[in-house]
C-alpha cells in the first residue's frame, strides 16, 4: 500500500521548552503528519466512513499537545506517534514537529520521527 493521508502546517500553541520561562508561555509549533492509509475503498465507494478522518486526527493532535507540557519536541513527537497509531490504527506514519522560534538566527528547527514503512 502506498496511499497516504497528509496534514501539513498544523499550528498548535504549546507549553514547551527546557527553560522555566518557556514553561510559563505558549509557543507556536507547526506539525506535518504523513500517515499510511488504504484509500481504495473510500475512492471506490465515495463514502467518508472509509476515510481516515483528518479533521479528527488534527483535533486529537491539538488536544493532546494543549493538555500537556513538554520540555523537548523529541518527546512530543515520539508520544504523538504512539498515540496516533493506537487511537486511529495507523500502521505507519511520519511526524515533523517544528519549533520556528527556537533559534533566533534560524528560520526553523524540527525533529522528524517515523514509525513503520511509508
C-alpha positions in Angstrom: 0.0 0.0 0.0 1.4 3.4 -1.0 -1.6 5.5 -0.1 -1.1 8.3 2.4 -3.2 10.9 4.2 -1.2 14.1 4.9 -1.8 17.0 7.2 0.6 19.9 6.6 1.3 23.0 8.6 -1.0 22.2 11.6 -0.2 25.0 14.1 -0.6 24.4 17.8 0.2 26.6 20.8 2.2 24.6 23.3 3.9 24.8 26.6 7.3 23.5 25.5 10.9 24.2 26.4 13.7 23.4 28.8 13.8 26.8 30.5 11.4 27.9 33.2 10.3 31.0 31.2 9.4 28.7 28.3 7.0 26.7 30.5 5.3 29.9 31.5 4.3 30.9 28.0 2.8 29.3 24.9 5.0 28.8 21.8 3.9 28.0 18.3 4.6 24.6 16.9 4.0 23.5 13.4 3.3 19.9 12.6 3.4 17.9 9.3 1.9 14.4 9.6 2.1 11.7 6.9 0.0 8.6 7.6 -0.2 5.3 5.7 -3.9 4.7 4.9 -5.5 2.4 2.3 -7.8 4.9 0.4 -9.0 2.4 -2.1 -12.4 1.6 -0.5 -13.1 5.3 0.1 -12.2 6.1 -3.5 -14.4 3.2 -4.9 -17.5 4.0 -2.8 -17.1 7.8 -2.4 -18.1 7.1 1.2 -16.5 9.1 4.0 -16.8 6.2 6.5 -13.9 4.5 4.8 -11.5 7.5 5.1 -9.1 8.4 7.8 -10.8 11.4 9.2 -8.1 14.1 9.0 -10.2 16.6 11.0 -10.4 14.1 13.9 -6.7 13.4 13.7 -5.9 17.2 13.6 -8.2 17.8 16.7 -6.6 14.8 18.5 -3.1 16.2 17.9 -4.2 19.7 19.0 -5.9 18.5 22.2 -3.0 16.2 23.1 -0.5 19.0 22.8 -2.6 21.6 24.5 -3.3 19.4 27.6 0.3 18.7 28.4 3.7 20.4 29.0 6.8 19.2 27.3 10.5 20.0 27.5 11.6 18.6 24.2 10.0 18.4 20.8 11.5 14.9 20.5 9.4 13.7 23.4 6.3 15.3 21.9 6.9 13.7 18.5 7.6 10.2 20.0 4.4 10.3 22.1 2.3 11.6 19.3 3.4 8.7 17.1 2.5 6.2 19.7 -0.9 7.8 20.5 -1.9 8.3 16.8 -1.1 4.7 16.0 -3.1 3.4 18.9 -6.0 5.8 18.5 -6.5 5.6 14.7 -5.0 2.2 13.9 -2.3 3.8 11.6 0.2 1.2 10.5 2.9 3.7 9.5 3.4 7.4 9.9 5.9 10.2 9.9 5.7 13.3 12.0 7.7 16.5 11.7 7.4 18.8 14.7 8.8 22.3 14.0 9.6 25.0 16.6 10.2 28.1 14.4 11.3 30.4 17.2 13.8 28.0 18.9 16.9 29.6 17.3 17.0 33.3 16.7 19.0 33.2 13.5 17.4 30.1 12.0 14.2 30.0 10.1 13.1 26.8 11.8 14.2 23.8 13.8 12.4 20.5 13.7 12.5 16.8 14.5 11.2 14.1 12.3 10.1 10.8 13.7 8.8 7.8 11.7 7.0 4.6 12.6 6.6 1.7 10.2 7.3 1.7 6.4 5.8 4.5 4.4 
